[in-house]
Amino acid sequence: MATANVVEVGSGQTPGMTVMEKESSMAGKFQLYKDAKGKFRSRLKAGNGEIIAVGEAYETKASAENGIASVQKNAPDASVVDLTE
């Protein structure tokens, strides 16, 4: 299984590997990265470093950034709808 190359901001690693971290209001952070196929993706990490959500693949960085912004704007008080019943 292919894995993405991710470099934390400020790690001093190769600048060509794209990662942007955005602080969220949930004491976690969003990471923006390129996956193994070169698509832009985001994931939400909790304060303890656990990945708690992964976004879809986008062709452009701007689209992935818009996806992050949409989650930040539209889900701060989102309810849970149980569709399993």
Buried (B, 14 or more C-beta within 10 A) or exposed (E): EEEBBBBEEEEEEEEEEBBBBBEBEBEBBBBBBBBEEEBBBBBBBBEEEEEEEEBEBBEEEEEBBEBBEEBBEEEEEEEEEEEEE
